[in-house]
């Protein structure tokens, strides 16, 4: 199982119970090497009514082991309501500063 | 011996409380050393308020201490008016939603009202 699959499995099995989940391996955009940079796009009822910081902390806590192994984790976290009404444009990956 | 050891957590809390806007980042605003720090700097630049920053690459003790102080594992980290706002994802989200600039403006205005003595810094 690669890191992206492991991140996805951990989140799926967690109390987050995501209704939508995508994990992207953005490592090719960075100098950090393979299996280093990941991006999670997920939708959960658990995000309703809490601040952005608390949403991120929930995911940080669930993925605490994975975070230790990787260089960067970008999170796009939505409630079902936000996901339904979101902009069509989904923000892409952040490339490395190094050119 | 513990008296002589610098208390980095206290130093961080002091930085956060003394600066209405402070960004802990990799590199400097002129030369960010990471795409996520670069994104944060770009957004703050668009908002146009002066802010303090700490380059965590040149301050390894701050880098290792901050995550436990802020309960946030990654960099950059933005604090406004003493509160953790988040990392580059949240900074970008709030900017897109039009929520960031008003928050920055009110933090700067409040700090200015509290410390009229150093008005030269108020921009």
Backbone of each chain as ProteinMPNN parsed JSONL, in Angstrom:
{"seq_chain_A": "XXXXXXXXXXXXXXXXXXXXXXXXXXXXXXXXXXXXXXXXXXXXXXXXXXXXXXXXXXXXXXXXXXXXXXXXXXXXXXXXXXXXXXXXXXXXXXXXXXX", "coords_chain_A": {"N_chain_A": [[0.844, -1.196, 0.0], [0.641, 2.171, -0.932], [1.594, 5.502, 0.262], [-0.451, 7.405, -0.161], [-2.682, 5.768, -0.399], [-2.681, 4.671, 2.133], [-3.192, 6.937, 3.724], [-5.758, 7.53, 2.823], [-7.12, 5.204, 3.635], [-6.859, 5.332, 6.423], [-8.315, 7.654, 6.972], [-10.841, 6.927, 6.022], [-11.531, 4.906, 7.755], [-11.83, 6.258, 10.074], [-13.389, 8.327, 12.674], [-14.321, 10.394, 11.23], [-15.822, 9.654, 9.083], [-15.992, 10.116, 6.135], [-17.894, 11.528, 3.453], [-17.067, 12.06, 1.004], [-13.973, 11.587, -0.524], [-10.741, 12.271, -1.534], [-7.394, 11.585, -2.181], [-4.459, 13.067, -3.082], [-1.305, 12.563, -4.541], [1.091, 14.804, -4.568], [3.768, 14.842, -4.925], [5.459, 14.927, -7.118], [5.608, 17.576, -7.807], [7.463, 18.746, -6.261], [10.643, 19.248, -4.587], [11.163, 17.454, -2.668], [11.213, 14.728, -3.153], [9.826, 11.402, -3.921], [6.619, 10.322, -2.605], [6.222, 12.366, -0.68], [4.709, 14.763, -0.585], [1.366, 15.5, -0.004], [-2.154, 15.787, -0.71], [-5.296, 16.267, 0.614], [-8.649, 16.004, -0.11], [-11.672, 16.313, 1.28], [-14.974, 15.525, 2.493], [-17.119, 15.958, 5.163], [-19.646, 15.437, 7.576], [-18.861, 15.979, 10.102], [-17.471, 18.355, 10.079], [-19.208, 20.375, 10.257], [-20.262, 23.403, 11.689], [-17.941, 23.959, 13.11], [-14.763, 25.668, 13.558], [-12.371, 26.521, 10.961], [-9.771, 25.99, 11.804], [-10.222, 24.051, 13.78], [-11.292, 21.989, 12.227], [-9.078, 21.269, 10.668], [-7.402, 20.444, 12.721], [-8.721, 18.156, 13.625], [-8.264, 16.419, 11.461], [-5.467, 16.417, 11.386], [-5.017, 15.116, 13.788], [-6.13, 12.575, 13.358], [-4.456, 11.713, 11.339], [-1.964, 11.605, 12.52], [0.225, 9.818, 12.67], [0.888, 9.39, 9.965], [1.56, 11.986, 9.2], [4.001, 12.353, 10.375], [5.661, 10.956, 8.701], [5.768, 12.228, 6.263], [6.445, 15.099, 4.117], [4.716, 17.234, 3.577], [1.3, 18.154, 3.952], [-1.588, 19.005, 2.492], [-4.785, 20.377, 3.082], [-8.149, 20.23, 2.126], [-11.118, 20.898, 3.266], [-14.474, 20.2, 3.654], [-17.895, 20.811, 4.577], [-20.841, 18.807, 3.984], [-22.818, 20.524, 3.007], [-21.342, 22.8, 2.156], [-19.844, 21.586, 0.189], [-21.734, 20.862, -1.661], [-22.503, 23.339, -2.594], [-20.234, 24.523, -3.495], [-17.685, 26.432, -5.276], [-17.143, 25.662, -8.694], [-14.567, 25.578, -9.492], [-11.888, 23.911, -8.32], [-9.339, 24.297, -6.103], [-5.993, 23.862, -7.079], [-2.889, 22.039, -6.783], [-0.18, 23.206, -4.724], [2.75, 24.289, -6.022], [6.307, 23.696, -5.605], [8.593, 26.151, -4.236], [11.066, 26.094, -5.288], [12.575, 26.301, -8.408]], "CA_chain_A": [[0.0, 0.0, 0.0], [1.45, 3.392, -0.917], [1.231, 6.456, 1.319], [-1.756, 8.008, -0.462], [-3.691, 4.756, -0.056], [-2.706, 4.528, 3.589], [-3.883, 8.125, 4.229], [-7.179, 7.361, 2.503], [-7.686, 4.139, 4.462], [-6.937, 5.835, 7.797], [-9.425, 8.608, 7.061], [-12.111, 6.212, 5.819], [-11.811, 4.097, 8.945], [-11.87, 7.127, 11.253], [-14.675, 8.872, 13.098], [-14.706, 11.426, 10.278], [-16.821, 9.058, 8.187], [-16.11, 11.049, 5.002], [-18.845, 11.191, 2.39], [-16.296, 12.212, -0.23], [-12.562, 11.565, -0.128], [-9.726, 12.098, -2.565], [-6.032, 11.86, -1.721], [-3.578, 13.288, -4.227], [0.14, 12.588, -4.297], [1.639, 15.944, -5.32], [5.219, 14.821, -4.71], [6.185, 15.247, -8.362], [5.733, 19.026, -7.927], [8.342, 19.231, -5.208], [12.011, 18.749, -4.555], [11.28, 16.543, -1.526], [11.273, 13.324, -3.547], [8.542, 10.721, -4.027], [5.92, 10.031, -1.343], [6.564, 13.418, 0.284], [3.707, 15.837, -0.527], [0.038, 14.945, -0.252], [-3.271, 16.713, -0.608], [-6.537, 15.564, 0.929], [-9.906, 16.712, -0.33], [-12.664, 15.442, 1.897], [-16.242, 16.101, 2.921], [-17.632, 15.242, 6.323], [-20.623, 16.109, 8.445], [-18.122, 16.349, 11.304], [-16.911, 19.702, 9.949], [-20.289, 21.354, 10.393], [-20.364, 24.188, 12.904], [-16.669, 24.2, 13.813], [-13.871, 26.567, 12.821], [-11.424, 25.907, 10.024], [-8.635, 25.46, 12.568], [-10.64, 22.809, 14.43], [-11.401, 20.957, 11.18], [-7.728, 20.802, 10.341], [-6.86, 19.709, 13.874], [-9.325, 16.818, 13.605], [-7.579, 15.595, 10.468], [-4.083, 16.244, 11.871], [-5.018, 14.135, 14.86], [-6.376, 11.259, 12.751], [-3.311, 11.349, 10.498], [-0.727, 11.993, 13.226], [1.332, 8.918, 12.304], [1.247, 9.644, 8.571], [2.183, 13.31, 9.098], [5.413, 12.216, 10.766], [6.439, 10.314, 7.627], [5.749, 12.968, 5.0], [6.938, 16.475, 4.227], [3.65, 18.233, 3.55], [-0.063, 17.678, 3.793], [-2.509, 20.107, 2.244], [-6.127, 19.892, 3.401], [-9.324, 20.956, 1.649], [-12.111, 20.228, 4.113], [-15.785, 20.798, 3.426], [-19.11, 20.174, 5.062], [-21.659, 18.392, 2.842], [-23.493, 21.71, 2.484], [-20.339, 23.585, 1.414], [-19.42, 20.8, -0.97], [-22.828, 20.923, -2.616], [-22.645, 24.687, -3.137], [-18.889, 25.095, -3.697], [-17.286, 26.866, -6.61], [-16.737, 24.538, -9.537], [-13.11, 25.578, -9.54], [-11.239, 23.353, -7.139], [-7.971, 24.776, -6.076], [-5.042, 22.805, -7.383], [-1.75, 21.833, -5.908], [0.798, 24.278, -4.575], [4.062, 23.778, -6.416], [7.422, 24.099, -4.772], [9.203, 27.439, -4.558], [12.272, 25.821, -6.077], [12.282, 26.136, -9.832]], "C_chain_A": [[0.883, 1.251, 0.0], [0.894, 4.4, 0.094], [-0.148, 7.067, 1.077], [-2.885, 7.038, -0.086], [-3.816, 4.599, 1.457], [-3.448, 5.71, 4.227], [-5.39, 7.972, 4.01], [-7.814, 6.323, 3.419], [-7.854, 4.606, 5.911], [-8.127, 6.776, 7.959], [-10.777, 7.907, 6.928], [-12.516, 5.449, 7.077], [-12.027, 4.95, 10.191], [-13.281, 7.607, 11.571], [-15.174, 9.962, 12.15], [-15.826, 10.945, 9.356], [-17.043, 9.914, 6.945], [-17.123, 10.575, 3.962], [-18.203, 11.396, 1.025], [-14.841, 12.281, 0.185], [-11.674, 11.357, -1.342], [-8.365, 12.429, -1.948], [-5.135, 11.946, -2.952], [-2.129, 13.229, -3.77], [0.729, 13.675, -5.195], [3.167, 15.956, -5.29], [6.014, 15.219, -5.951], [6.391, 16.749, -8.542], [6.831, 19.59, -7.028], [9.717, 18.583, -5.27], [12.173, 17.659, -3.492], [11.327, 15.071, -1.868], [9.899, 12.683, -3.546], [7.942, 10.491, -2.642], [6.187, 11.094, -0.272], [5.442, 14.443, 0.484], [2.331, 15.285, -0.905], [-1.029, 16.003, -0.043], [-4.538, 15.89, -0.4], [-7.713, 16.49, 0.667], [-10.997, 15.836, 0.256], [-13.864, 16.222, 2.424], [-16.763, 15.279, 4.09], [-18.624, 16.106, 7.086], [-19.949, 16.627, 9.718], [-17.551, 17.768, 11.267], [-17.97, 20.787, 10.164], [-20.21, 22.067, 11.741], [-19.074, 24.369, 13.677], [-15.739, 25.031, 12.924], [-12.952, 25.785, 11.877], [-10.259, 25.273, 10.784], [-9.018, 24.12, 13.214], [-10.824, 21.676, 13.419], [-10.03, 20.363, 10.872], [-7.146, 19.989, 11.492], [-7.438, 18.293, 13.951], [-8.554, 15.905, 12.665], [-6.118, 15.369, 10.863], [-4.024, 15.123, 12.902], [-5.218, 12.717, 14.312], [-5.137, 10.775, 11.987], [-1.969, 11.615, 11.19], [0.466, 11.108, 12.852], [1.832, 9.206, 10.888], [1.998, 10.961, 8.426], [3.673, 13.241, 9.459], [6.282, 11.723, 9.606], [6.587, 11.191, 6.383], [6.184, 14.413, 5.216], [5.793, 17.473, 4.32], [2.298, 17.6, 3.292], [-0.973, 18.892, 3.664], [-3.934, 19.578, 2.422], [-7.195, 20.81, 2.822], [-10.535, 20.249, 2.255], [-13.451, 20.944, 4.008], [-16.868, 20.066, 4.203], [-19.907, 19.74, 3.823], [-22.356, 19.586, 2.175], [-22.53, 22.569, 1.646], [-19.941, 22.878, 0.115], [-20.478, 20.874, -2.077], [-22.853, 22.275, -3.331], [-21.301, 25.33, -3.489], [-18.727, 25.636, -5.119], [-16.876, 25.636, -7.409], [-15.213, 24.417, -9.565], [-12.556, 25.003, -8.239], [-9.779, 23.738, -7.188], [-6.99, 23.634, -6.261], [-3.913, 22.748, -6.391], [-0.893, 23.081, -5.83], [2.162, 23.737, -4.973], [5.158, 24.313, -5.504], [7.961, 25.46, -5.192], [10.421, 27.245, -5.449], [11.893, 25.622, -7.548], [13.395, 25.38, -10.506]], "O_chain_A": [[1.775, 1.378, 0.839], [-0.151, 4.169, 0.702], [-0.928, 7.226, 2.016], [-3.906, 7.441, 0.471], [-4.911, 4.42, 1.989], [-4.236, 5.523, 5.154], [-6.19, 8.251, 4.903], [-8.917, 6.529, 3.924], [-8.865, 4.314, 6.55], [-8.854, 6.71, 8.95], [-11.734, 8.244, 7.626], [-13.697, 5.362, 7.413], [-12.369, 4.423, 11.25], [-14.232, 7.332, 10.84], [-16.319, 10.402, 12.256], [-16.664, 11.729, 8.911], [-18.154, 10.392, 6.716], [-17.201, 9.39, 3.638], [-18.737, 10.954, 0.008], [-14.508, 12.966, 1.152], [-11.834, 10.389, -2.085], [-8.217, 13.445, -1.269], [-5.066, 11.016, -3.755], [-1.775, 13.782, -2.729], [0.854, 13.501, -6.408], [3.785, 16.975, -5.597], [7.106, 15.778, -5.847], [7.24, 17.167, -9.329], [7.09, 20.793, -7.044], [9.927, 17.545, -5.897], [13.218, 17.011, -3.429], [11.465, 14.236, -0.974], [8.91, 13.335, -3.212], [8.655, 10.467, -1.639], [6.359, 10.766, 0.902], [5.244, 14.936, 1.594], [2.151, 14.689, -1.967], [-0.841, 16.973, 0.691], [-4.813, 14.945, -1.139], [-7.76, 17.616, 1.162], [-11.222, 14.725, -0.225], [-13.774, 17.405, 2.749], [-16.837, 14.052, 4.015], [-18.463, 17.32, 7.22], [-20.41, 17.59, 10.33], [-17.189, 18.32, 12.306], [-17.649, 21.973, 10.242], [-20.105, 21.432, 12.791], [-19.098, 24.883, 14.795], [-15.906, 25.087, 11.706], [-12.789, 24.57, 11.989], [-9.814, 24.173, 10.458], [-8.233, 23.171, 13.195], [-10.538, 20.521, 13.732], [-9.847, 19.147, 10.823], [-6.483, 18.975, 11.274], [-6.732, 17.347, 14.299], [-8.226, 14.771, 13.011], [-5.589, 14.27, 10.699], [-3.113, 14.295, 12.894], [-4.556, 11.776, 14.75], [-4.814, 9.587, 11.991], [-0.956, 11.825, 10.523], [1.588, 11.598, 12.731], [3.036, 9.259, 10.641], [2.943, 11.065, 7.644], [4.491, 13.98, 8.912], [7.472, 12.026, 9.533], [7.442, 10.924, 5.538], [6.279, 14.886, 6.348], [5.884, 18.453, 5.059], [2.168, 16.647, 2.524], [-1.111, 19.693, 4.588], [-4.256, 18.478, 1.976], [-7.147, 22.026, 3.009], [-10.925, 19.163, 1.826], [-13.544, 22.148, 4.246], [-16.772, 18.865, 4.453], [-19.671, 20.254, 2.73], [-22.47, 19.653, 0.951], [-22.881, 23.008, 0.551], [-19.732, 23.516, -0.918], [-20.157, 20.94, -3.264], [-23.18, 22.356, -4.515], [-21.231, 26.531, -3.75], [-19.512, 25.34, -6.02], [-16.327, 24.683, -6.857], [-14.652, 23.324, -9.649], [-12.755, 25.583, -7.171], [-9.087, 23.528, -8.184], [-7.144, 22.567, -5.666], [-3.973, 23.33, -5.308], [-0.879, 23.905, -6.744], [2.677, 22.822, -4.33], [4.954, 25.256, -4.739], [7.813, 25.875, -6.342], [10.765, 28.109, -6.256], [10.985, 24.854, -7.866], [13.335, 25.138, -11.711]]}, "seq_chain_B": "XXXXXXXXXXXXXXXXXXXXXXXXXXXXXXXXXXXXXXXXXXXXXXXXXXXXXXXXXXXXXXXXXXXXXXXXXXXXXXXXXXXXXXXXXXXXXXXXXXXXXXXXXXXXXXXXXXXXXXXXXXX", "coords_chain_B": {"N_chain_B": [[20.342, 25.324, 36.377], [18.208, 25.072, 34.647], [17.321, 27.611, 34.741], [18.987, 29.041, 33.103], [18.482, 28.028, 30.613], [17.012, 28.909, 27.55], [13.617, 29.827, 27.3], [11.718, 28.765, 24.959], [9.033, 28.446, 24.34], [7.827, 30.456, 25.831], [8.989, 32.637, 24.602], [7.88, 32.436, 22.039], [5.163, 32.844, 22.668], [5.329, 35.455, 23.509], [6.098, 36.741, 21.119], [3.819, 36.272, 19.585], [1.883, 37.634, 21.011], [2.786, 40.233, 20.936], [2.818, 41.037, 18.327], [0.509, 42.094, 15.998], [0.032, 40.806, 13.573], [1.566, 37.907, 12.651], [3.746, 35.766, 10.941], [4.907, 32.536, 10.841], [7.318, 31.039, 9.045], [8.949, 29.265, 6.278], [11.937, 30.432, 5.267], [12.109, 33.815, 3.999], [9.826, 36.617, 3.519], [10.733, 37.819, 1.166], [12.315, 35.838, 0.081], [10.923, 33.101, 0.049], [11.179, 29.715, 1.149], [9.693, 27.561, 0.503], [6.873, 26.224, -1.149], [4.415, 26.49, 0.127], [4.798, 28.392, 2.112], [5.408, 30.449, 0.407], [2.959, 30.839, -0.858], [1.426, 31.784, 1.273], [2.744, 34.205, 1.814], [2.29, 35.551, -0.585], [-0.495, 35.931, -0.496], [-0.757, 37.492, 1.846], [0.676, 39.686, 1.005], [-0.995, 40.659, -1.012], [-3.06, 41.55, 0.559], [-1.93, 43.676, 1.86], [-1.091, 44.618, 4.401], [1.271, 45.477, 6.96], [3.388, 42.999, 8.364], [4.798, 40.854, 10.878], [7.443, 38.408, 10.717], [8.818, 35.126, 11.244], [11.589, 33.328, 10.385], [11.641, 30.031, 10.296], [13.517, 28.234, 9.487], [15.963, 29.326, 10.039], [15.743, 29.479, 12.723], [15.815, 26.988, 14.479], [14.966, 26.094, 17.023], [12.621, 27.45, 17.53], [11.158, 26.364, 15.477], [10.942, 23.696, 16.326], [9.559, 23.98, 18.682], [7.208, 25.49, 18.328], [4.982, 23.933, 17.143], [3.92, 22.484, 19.37], [3.112, 24.52, 21.026], [1.165, 25.803, 19.53], [-0.518, 23.777, 18.804], [-0.439, 22.718, 16.215], [0.802, 21.104, 13.407], [2.317, 21.817, 11.14], [4.055, 24.058, 8.791], [3.61, 27.016, 6.775], [2.534, 29.067, 9.652], [-0.002, 31.219, 10.572], [-0.689, 33.928, 12.694], [-3.141, 36.034, 13.955], [-3.903, 38.838, 15.816], [-3.163, 37.457, 18.145], [-4.284, 34.957, 17.817], [-4.272, 31.671, 16.431], [-4.616, 31.39, 13.026], [-4.228, 29.614, 10.974], [-2.732, 27.417, 8.487], [-1.277, 27.507, 5.148], [-3.378, 26.574, 3.533], [-5.758, 27.395, 4.83], [-5.31, 30.139, 4.996], [-5.362, 30.819, 2.274], [-7.966, 29.975, 1.609], [-9.532, 31.682, 3.237], [-8.831, 34.115, 2.184], [-9.823, 33.933, -0.419], [-12.51, 33.807, 0.232], [-12.885, 36.337, 1.075], [-12.522, 36.983, 3.713], [-10.168, 37.369, 5.033], [-8.721, 39.845, 4.766], [-10.315, 41.868, 6.141], [-10.047, 40.882, 8.755], [-7.298, 41.102, 9.202], [-7.061, 43.874, 8.955], [-8.578, 44.802, 11.137], [-7.139, 43.786, 13.263], [-4.738, 45.172, 13.027], [-5.664, 47.782, 13.369], [-6.646, 47.662, 15.985], [-4.307, 47.084, 17.425], [-2.927, 49.408, 16.928], [-4.492, 51.246, 18.294], [-4.114, 50.408, 20.865], [-1.423, 50.809, 21.392], [-0.358, 53.665, 21.137], [2.084, 54.784, 21.325], [4.075, 53.653, 19.631], [3.559, 54.628, 17.047], [4.88, 55.0, 14.67], [5.244, 52.564, 13.522], [2.866, 51.844, 12.547], [2.125, 52.165, 9.911]], "CA_chain_B": [[20.612, 25.123, 34.962], [17.002, 25.352, 33.886], [17.173, 29.062, 34.697], [19.77, 29.579, 31.997], [17.971, 27.542, 29.329], [16.001, 29.81, 27.02], [12.266, 29.278, 27.274], [11.257, 29.099, 23.613], [7.573, 28.562, 24.328], [7.512, 31.802, 26.319], [9.412, 33.553, 23.544], [6.858, 32.362, 20.984], [3.94, 33.5, 23.156], [5.598, 36.893, 23.505], [6.052, 37.184, 19.722], [2.432, 36.222, 19.111], [1.069, 38.662, 21.673], [3.282, 41.584, 20.639], [2.654, 41.371, 16.909], [-0.876, 41.857, 15.583], [0.067, 39.811, 12.502], [2.889, 37.272, 12.594], [3.798, 34.562, 10.111], [6.034, 31.626, 11.003], [7.438, 30.525, 7.681], [10.258, 28.782, 5.821], [12.531, 31.49, 4.469], [11.639, 35.166, 4.289], [8.852, 37.052, 2.513], [11.424, 38.088, -0.097], [12.796, 34.565, -0.454], [10.316, 31.932, 0.708], [11.906, 28.49, 0.811], [8.731, 26.466, 0.384], [5.718, 26.695, -1.907], [3.298, 26.833, 1.01], [5.144, 29.693, 2.687], [5.307, 31.414, -0.686], [1.543, 31.124, -1.063], [0.999, 32.625, 2.4], [3.341, 35.524, 1.608], [1.584, 36.184, -1.707], [-1.815, 36.364, -0.028], [-0.578, 38.614, 2.775], [1.103, 40.816, 0.175], [-2.189, 41.2, -1.675], [-3.875, 42.237, 1.568], [-1.266, 44.967, 1.985], [-0.782, 45.076, 5.756], [2.586, 45.092, 7.479], [3.333, 41.87, 9.293], [6.063, 40.3, 11.352], [7.628, 37.003, 10.348], [9.954, 34.404, 11.8], [12.088, 32.271, 9.494], [11.875, 28.876, 11.18], [14.705, 27.497, 9.037], [17.129, 29.867, 10.745], [15.475, 29.382, 14.165], [15.359, 25.604, 14.646], [14.279, 25.856, 18.303], [11.254, 27.924, 17.328], [10.535, 25.365, 14.614], [10.601, 22.472, 17.058], [8.701, 24.289, 19.833], [5.918, 26.087, 17.962], [3.837, 23.016, 16.981], [3.278, 22.109, 20.64], [2.471, 25.725, 21.568], [-0.007, 26.185, 18.719], [-1.283, 22.58, 18.463], [-0.497, 22.722, 14.744], [2.062, 20.4, 13.127], [3.003, 22.172, 9.892], [4.358, 25.458, 8.501], [3.594, 28.192, 7.649], [1.442, 29.296, 10.6], [-0.322, 32.64, 10.674], [-1.415, 34.366, 13.888], [-3.689, 37.385, 13.888], [-4.402, 39.271, 17.13], [-2.893, 36.442, 19.154], [-4.998, 33.709, 17.533], [-3.855, 30.895, 15.27], [-5.562, 31.409, 11.913], [-4.025, 28.348, 10.289], [-1.635, 27.326, 7.532], [-1.5, 28.127, 3.834], [-4.704, 26.211, 3.004], [-6.779, 28.249, 5.447], [-5.017, 31.51, 4.579], [-5.857, 30.972, 0.898], [-9.428, 29.854, 1.651], [-10.12, 32.891, 3.822], [-8.599, 35.203, 1.235], [-10.797, 33.728, -1.495], [-13.838, 34.101, 0.773], [-12.936, 37.759, 1.453], [-12.571, 37.089, 5.179], [-8.848, 37.573, 5.634], [-8.301, 41.249, 4.825], [-10.967, 42.562, 7.263], [-9.476, 40.401, 10.015], [-5.983, 41.733, 9.3], [-7.26, 45.312, 9.153], [-9.056, 45.089, 12.494], [-6.031, 43.495, 14.186], [-3.792, 46.291, 12.918], [-6.316, 48.953, 13.958], [-6.692, 47.452, 17.428], [-2.947, 47.214, 17.946], [-2.599, 50.827, 16.849], [-5.232, 51.94, 19.341], [-3.57, 50.008, 22.162], [-0.05, 51.297, 21.608], [-0.146, 54.871, 20.342], [3.488, 55.152, 21.467], [4.925, 53.308, 18.486], [2.773, 54.908, 15.848], [5.718, 54.938, 13.48], [5.149, 51.222, 12.972], [1.497, 51.538, 12.173], [1.973, 52.217, 8.457]], "C_chain_B": [[19.383, 25.467, 34.128], [16.764, 26.857, 33.799], [17.868, 29.661, 33.49], [19.206, 29.154, 30.642], [16.887, 28.477, 28.811], [14.642, 29.108, 26.942], [11.618, 29.667, 25.936], [9.743, 29.227, 23.522], [7.144, 29.952, 24.787], [7.868, 32.853, 25.275], [8.371, 33.597, 22.411], [5.586, 33.085, 21.429], [4.111, 35.011, 23.167], [5.503, 37.442, 22.068], [4.608, 37.288, 19.228], [1.599, 37.337, 19.749], [1.515, 40.079, 21.295], [3.076, 42.012, 19.195], [1.232, 41.068, 16.451], [-0.982, 40.848, 14.448], [1.473, 39.21, 12.495], [2.802, 35.942, 11.862], [5.073, 33.788, 10.43], [6.175, 30.858, 9.697], [8.827, 29.95, 7.417], [10.821, 29.816, 4.869], [11.969, 32.838, 4.896], [10.596, 35.556, 3.254], [9.499, 37.339, 1.155], [11.897, 36.791, -0.751], [12.201, 33.387, 0.301], [11.009, 30.657, 0.232], [10.967, 27.291, 0.645], [7.497, 27.028, -0.309], [4.564, 27.143, -1.026], [3.545, 28.173, 1.702], [5.018, 30.78, 1.628], [3.845, 31.817, -0.916], [1.016, 32.048, 0.034], [1.488, 34.058, 2.215], [2.622, 36.275, 0.478], [0.241, 36.741, -1.263], [-1.686, 37.564, 0.905], [-0.143, 39.865, 2.011], [-0.077, 41.478, -0.512], [-3.066, 41.977, -0.692], [-3.249, 43.574, 1.97], [-1.015, 45.488, 3.392], [0.627, 44.636, 6.14], [2.425, 43.907, 8.419], [4.733, 41.468, 9.715], [6.207, 38.883, 10.822], [8.815, 36.439, 11.103], [10.331, 33.33, 10.796], [12.462, 31.068, 10.351], [13.084, 28.054, 10.736], [15.962, 28.029, 9.731], [16.912, 29.905, 12.258], [14.927, 27.993, 14.493], [14.638, 25.343, 15.968], [12.839, 26.337, 18.246], [10.486, 26.89, 16.501], [10.093, 24.137, 15.406], [9.624, 22.74, 18.206], [7.301, 24.733, 19.428], [4.766, 25.078, 17.823], [3.157, 22.624, 18.294], [2.596, 23.314, 21.291], [1.146, 25.987, 20.847], [-0.944, 25.004, 18.458], [-1.52, 22.508, 16.957], [0.829, 22.171, 14.221], [2.899, 20.952, 11.977], [3.266, 23.675, 9.789], [3.964, 25.776, 7.065], [2.454, 28.162, 8.664], [1.245, 30.8, 10.728], [-1.116, 32.903, 11.945], [-1.881, 35.792, 13.672], [-4.299, 37.693, 15.244], [-4.292, 38.153, 18.171], [-3.526, 35.086, 18.906], [-4.387, 32.997, 16.337], [-4.971, 30.926, 14.215], [-5.464, 30.124, 11.121], [-2.808, 28.391, 9.395], [-2.051, 27.868, 6.172], [-2.861, 27.765, 3.238], [-5.767, 27.162, 3.53], [-6.569, 29.701, 5.043], [-5.605, 31.755, 3.182], [-7.385, 30.913, 0.851], [-10.082, 31.137, 2.144], [-9.956, 34.082, 2.882], [-9.632, 35.124, 0.105], [-12.201, 34.106, -1.036], [-13.979, 35.571, 1.187], [-12.94, 37.992, 2.954], [-11.238, 37.525, 5.789], [-8.522, 39.053, 5.819], [-8.987, 41.996, 5.962], [-10.395, 42.162, 8.623], [-8.103, 41.044, 10.261], [-6.142, 43.214, 9.645], [-7.673, 45.608, 10.589], [-7.966, 44.791, 13.525], [-5.025, 44.642, 14.202], [-4.371, 47.531, 13.6], [-6.335, 48.852, 15.485], [-5.321, 47.642, 18.068], [-2.524, 48.675, 17.961], [-3.252, 51.612, 17.967], [-4.642, 51.649, 20.716], [-2.202, 50.613, 22.44], [0.222, 52.531, 20.747], [1.324, 55.3, 20.349], [4.338, 54.819, 20.251], [4.161, 53.456, 17.176], [3.574, 54.853, 14.565], [5.644, 53.597, 12.783], [3.808, 50.945, 12.318], [1.221, 51.585, 10.682], [0.807, 53.08, 8.092]], "O_chain_B": [[19.486, 26.065, 33.057], [16.082, 27.327, 32.889], [17.412, 30.653, 32.921], [19.421, 29.832, 29.638], [15.949, 28.805, 29.537], [14.55, 27.941, 26.563], [11.049, 30.75, 25.8], [9.226, 30.015, 22.73], [6.23, 30.553, 24.223], [7.144, 33.83, 25.086], [8.036, 34.666, 21.901], [5.0, 33.847, 20.66], [3.176, 35.757, 22.877], [4.894, 38.487, 21.84], [4.227, 38.246, 18.556], [0.721, 37.911, 19.105], [0.714, 41.014, 21.329], [3.149, 43.198, 18.873], [0.794, 39.919, 16.506], [-1.967, 40.115, 14.359], [2.457, 39.935, 12.349], [1.926, 35.117, 12.118], [6.178, 34.314, 10.306], [5.274, 30.122, 9.293], [9.752, 30.119, 8.212], [10.265, 30.055, 3.797], [11.43, 32.99, 5.992], [10.484, 34.903, 2.216], [8.879, 37.125, 0.113], [11.882, 36.659, -1.974], [12.885, 32.747, 1.1], [11.376, 30.536, -0.937], [11.411, 26.143, 0.648], [7.121, 28.178, -0.081], [3.823, 28.059, -1.38], [2.631, 28.982, 1.86], [4.578, 31.893, 1.915], [3.541, 32.988, -1.141], [0.256, 32.977, -0.239], [0.739, 35.01, 2.434], [2.378, 37.478, 0.576], [-0.122, 37.867, -1.602], [-2.422, 38.541, 0.768], [-0.556, 40.975, 2.346], [-0.157, 42.704, -0.589], [-3.73, 42.942, -1.07], [-3.957, 44.497, 2.373], [-0.751, 46.677, 3.568], [1.112, 43.586, 5.716], [1.455, 43.82, 9.172], [5.713, 41.708, 9.01], [5.212, 38.228, 10.512], [9.699, 37.173, 11.544], [9.496, 32.516, 10.402], [13.477, 31.084, 11.048], [13.618, 27.266, 11.517], [16.907, 27.28, 9.981], [17.804, 30.32, 12.998], [13.734, 27.832, 14.752], [13.783, 24.46, 16.033], [11.945, 25.726, 18.831], [9.328, 26.581, 16.782], [9.006, 23.604, 15.185], [8.935, 21.824, 18.655], [6.321, 24.399, 20.095], [3.676, 25.334, 18.333], [1.938, 22.449, 18.325], [1.619, 23.155, 22.023], [0.144, 26.343, 21.467], [-2.047, 25.198, 17.948], [-2.634, 22.273, 16.491], [1.884, 22.711, 14.554], [4.071, 20.598, 11.847], [2.766, 24.461, 10.594], [3.983, 24.885, 6.216], [1.533, 27.352, 8.561], [2.192, 31.552, 10.959], [-2.084, 32.204, 12.244], [-1.107, 36.653, 13.255], [-5.106, 36.923, 15.764], [-5.204, 37.935, 18.969], [-3.332, 34.159, 19.692], [-4.025, 33.632, 15.347], [-6.109, 30.54, 14.48], [-6.471, 29.595, 10.649], [-1.959, 29.274, 9.516], [-3.041, 28.59, 6.051], [-3.443, 28.569, 2.509], [-6.583, 27.674, 2.764], [-7.533, 30.419, 4.776], [-6.261, 32.769, 2.944], [-8.023, 31.695, 0.146], [-11.052, 31.622, 1.561], [-10.829, 34.945, 2.796], [-10.233, 36.13, -0.272], [-12.988, 34.655, -1.807], [-15.055, 36.002, 1.599], [-13.315, 39.068, 3.419], [-11.192, 37.994, 6.927], [-8.098, 39.469, 6.897], [-8.307, 42.708, 6.702], [-10.273, 42.99, 9.526], [-7.79, 41.47, 11.373], [-5.447, 43.738, 10.515], [-7.176, 46.557, 11.194], [-7.88, 45.471, 14.548], [-4.527, 45.031, 15.258], [-3.667, 48.243, 14.316], [-6.075, 49.83, 16.186], [-5.192, 48.278, 19.114], [-1.85, 49.128, 18.886], [-2.653, 52.531, 18.526], [-4.655, 52.495, 21.61], [-1.864, 50.897, 23.589], [0.942, 52.455, 19.751], [1.759, 56.074, 19.496], [5.216, 55.593, 19.872], [4.123, 52.559, 16.334], [3.009, 54.677, 13.486], [5.943, 53.493, 11.593], [3.633, 49.943, 11.624], [0.186, 51.095, 10.231], [0.512, 53.252, 6.909]]}, "name": "protein", "num_of_chains": 2, "seq": "XXXXXXXXXXXXXXXXXXXXXXXXXXXXXXXXXXXXXXXXXXXXXXXXXXXXXXXXXXXXXXXXXXXXXXXXXXXXXXXXXXXXXXXXXXXXXXXXXXXXXXXXXXXXXXXXXXXXXXXXXXXXXXXXXXXXXXXXXXXXXXXXXXXXXXXXXXXXXXXXXXXXXXXXXXXXXXXXXXXXXXXXXXXXXXXXXXXXXXXXXXXXXXXXXXXXXXXXXXXXXX"}
